[in-house]
Structure formats: C-alpha cells, structure tokens
Amino acid sequence: MDMAPRWAEGYGFQVRAERYGSDQLKHGSSDVANLDGADRYVDTLWLEGVYTFKPAIRATVKIPYVDQERSRQGVTQRNSGLGDVIVGLPLKRYRNQGSVTQNWGITPSIRMPTGDDSGDFPISDGSWDVGLSLSYAWENPLIYQLYDLYYWKEGSGSNGMQSGDSWGLDVNVGLHPWHSNETDSGVFLLWDVSARHEDAPNGRNLTTAAGGNRVQTGPVFIYYLDNFMVRGEYKFLAYEHVDGTGLSRGEQYSMAVGFTF
C-alpha cells in the first residue's frame, strides 16, 4: 500500500480486489447512444508481495487473476484466468527531519506475458512490457502526500496484437487524523487523483477497445493495526476522452487487505 514495510529484511503481502466497467458508449468526450447494447466489466483479484532488502532497496511482485466479460448485439464474450505478472524493483532515498519523513523513488518494472492471449477476448496481448516510475512521498504525523509519475512501453504481442504505450500520474493526498501508540493503530483519509494517457492499440488488438485520456478521482480509506492494514478506494471519472468510439472505463472500486512482517 506504498507505506510498509520500511525496515531491513521486512516483507509483506496483500490481496486486492478491483472492479471497473460500464455500458456507456463515448465518441471522443461525448456520450452517444449505445444502440448495440455494448458493455464491458473487468474484475481483477491481485496477490501482491514485497520484500525490503533495506529501506532503500526492495522487490515487488503483482499477480493478477482476471475475470472479464463484454457484450455487443446480444453476444457475450467471457474469459478468466491468470493475467500478466508484474515484477518491480523500487529504489528509494529517504530523508528524515524531525517529525517529517520524505522519500524519492525510482521503480523499473517488467510485465511478463503470463496471461491467456487466445480467443476472441484475450486477457493478455502476449507481449513483454517495461515500465518506469518516478515517485515522491512526504508525511508528518498529520499529513500524507504521494506523487507517482509512470510510463509503460508495450512490446510486440502475439497474433499481431499491439497495445498502445501509456503514461500517467497518481496522486494521494490527505490526513492521518488518528493514531494510537498503545495499539499501534490508526486511520488515513486520503483523496486520490489518477490521470492516464494511452496510445491507441492497433486494429488487431482484441484486449482493449480504444486508447485515450482519462482522469479518475475519489476517496481512499486506510486502517492499520500493528502489522495489519485495510484499504478501500472508490474512483469516478472526472474526465474521459476516447480515441474514436469506445466504451467508457466507468467507475472503479478497490478493496485490499495486507500484512507485513
């Protein structure tokens, strides 16, 4: 959850459920009539792990299980199974000044084509992808801030598929209004803003409908107790522009439970 562990030889894992989708058809940034009754919904269950060699060097793995469905003109396509596994190497530089802690980070990542790339609605395009993230976090006992700028370079997929490159900015800003030293428990109340641009895929890519730009935003709630954390998140679309005509991403929900050791 971008917060723990921060000690040498610490490790942890979390299970995160995520859902998005809609039946809203858009042309550019305008809503248009959905005469074909098209829709798309994607549920992903993530198993995510982290190991901290020392505070400045850690390794992460993200393993998704995807259950997706889309319909058009009364025809429904479904697919479920293991998605593309992501491995990252977050490198951070911490600086502590009294009650203030801040860090800069850079994270190279690799996304491996472990998902199913067959059928009419494949989970993966079958490509090896590389990513890079630049982040900055700042916090004191009351305020928390995280800014993360990232880029994904998509490789050539199987069966002629090619997803578009993407870049984005994630921002988490909010309050740490309560903490108990006796039980090592507390609450974070944050607001998330996620801006993303995705280049249009080629015409043979069956995993995504279109590229475009979007800004999602919404509240985040985090509760922690010793080595246990719970995070709930809801994001709605503040802005969306689809390349050509395609389905809106819609609202997004996420719930995670994590443990550190």
N, C-alpha and C positions, 0 to 999 in steps of 0.2 A: 504493500500500500504506500510505497515511497517513504516510509517512516522508520521501519525497523527490519532487521537488527542493525545496530550501529557499532557493534563490538567485534573484536577479532574472533574468528572461528565461530561466529554466530550463524545460525541457519534458520530457515522457516519455510512454511508453505501456506498457500491459501487456495480455497475453492471459490470461484466467482461465476455466477450465473448472469448472463446478459441476453437481452431480447430487444430487437428493433424490427420495424417493418410498417407497411401501410398499404392502403388501396387507393391512395391519392396520386393521380397522374398529373405530371407537370410538363410544360413546354417552356424551357428556359426557367424563369422565375414565376411564371403564371400557372395557375391551376386550370386544367382543361377537363372536359367531360370524359369519364372513363367508360366508354361505350362497350369495350370488350370485357369489362369486369375483372381487369387485371389486379393482382395483388402479390406481395412478396413479404414473407416473415421468416426471420432467422433467429434461432435460439442457439446460444453457444455456452457450454459449460467448460470453464477453464480450470486446469490444475496448474498452479504457478509456484515455482520454488526459487529460493535464493540462498546462496552461501557467501558469507563475508570472510575472505581470507584475512583482511584487516580493514579498518574503516574506509580506506581509500580504494580498495580493490574488492570487487565482488563478482559473482557469476549468477545469471538468472536463466530459467527455462520456463517457457509457457506452452502448455499442451492443451489444444482445444478439441472438444467433441462438439460437432456441429449437427444440428437438426434443422433443415431448411425446407421451405415449401413455397411454391409460386403457382399462380393460376392465370389463365387467359382464355377467353371464349369457351368457358366451361371445361377446359382441360387443365388438370392439376399435375404438377411435377414435384416429386419429393426426393430428398436424398439425406442421408445421415451417416455419420462415421467420424473417424479421426480427421482433424484438419491439419494445417501446416504448422509444424512445431517451430517456435522462435527461441533462439539462444542468444543471450546478450552478455556483454562484459562491461558493466558500469564502473567507471573510474571517477572518483570524487576527490575534491580538495576541500577539506573542512577548515573553518576558522571560527574560533570561539572567543567572544569578547564579553566577559561578564555573563549577563543573562541572555545575550544574543548569540545564536548559532546560525552560521550560513555556510553554504557549500556550492561550488561549481562542479558540474559533472559533464562527462562526455561518454556516450554509450554506443559502441559499434555493435551491430546485431546481424544475424543471419536467419532468414526464414527458409526452412527446408521443405521440399515438396512431398510431404508425408500424407497429404490428403488425397482423396479419390479424384482423379482427373478424367473419368469416363462418364458416359451417359449424356442425357440432354440437359442436366442441371448439375454439373460437377461441383464439388466442394473446392477443388484447387485447380489452378491453371497449369500445374505441373512445373513451375519454374523455381529456380533458386533466386532469392532476392536478398539484397543487402540494404541495411538501414544505418542511419547515424542520428543520434540525438544529442542536443546541447541543452543543459538544464541549469537552473539557478534556484536555490531554496533559501529562505530567510525566515527565522522564527524567534520569538521571545516567549515568555510564559503566557501571553495573551493572544498574540497574532501569529498566523502561519501563512506563508506565501510559497508557491511553487510555479515556475515557468519552464516549459519544456518545448523546444523547437526541434522538429524531427523531419527526416526525409527518407523515403523508400525508393530504391532503384529496382525496378522489376526486370527480371531476366526473361529470356525467351521460353515460352511454355511448350507443352506438348500439343499435338494435333493442330499446330498452327495458332494456338491461342497466345495472346499477348495482353496482359493487363497494363494499365497506364501508371506511370510514376506518380507518386503522391508526396505532399509535404503538408505540415500542419503545425499548429501551436496550441498547446494545452496550458490552461491557467487554473490554479486552485488558490483562492484567497479567502481567508475567513478568520474565525475566532477560536481560541482554545479557552472557553469560558469556565471550565470546571476541571479541577484535578485534586485527587486525594492522595496525599503522601502515605497515609496509613495503609491503604489498599492498593496503591499504585494504579489507580483507575481514573478515567476522565472522559471528556467528550470534546470533539472538534465539530464545529458548524461552519461549513465551507460553501463557497459558490464556485461552480466550475464553468469555464468557457472553453469550448473546443472549436477551433477554426481549421478547416481542411480543404485542400485543393487536390483533385485527382484528374490526371490526364485521361482522355477518353481511351478506352480499350480498342483493339482492332475489331473488325467485323466478325471475326471467328471466335471471339472470346464469349463463352457461354456462362461465365460465373458472375458477371456484373452487367447491368443494363446500360449504364452510361457513366461518363465522368461528370465533373462539375465542381461547384464550390458550395460549401455549407458552413454555417455557424450554429452550433448547438450549445445550450446553456441550461443550468439548473442547479438545485441544491444537492449538497453532499452531507451525510451524517456519519460520524465515526465514533464508536465507543470502544474503549480498551480497558482491560482488566489484567494486570500483570503481563503475561505472555499471550493473551488472547485479544483479538480485535474483530470488530464487525463494521462493515462499511455498506451503506445504502446510498444509491445515487439515482437521480431522475434528470433527464435532459430533454428539452423540447427544441424544436427548430426555430431559431430567431431569423435565419436567412437561408435560402437554398436556391441555387441556380443549376439546373440540369443541362448538360450538353444535349441539344436536340430535345427529344421527348422521352421521358422515362418516369419510373415510379419514384416518389419521394422516399427518403430513408425513414421518415416518421419519427415518433417518439422513441426514446431509448431508456431502458430500465436495467439496473445492475445491482446485485447483492453479493457481498463477499464475506467469508469467514476465514480468518487467518490465525496462525500460531507461530511463535518464534521461540528459539531455544538457544 
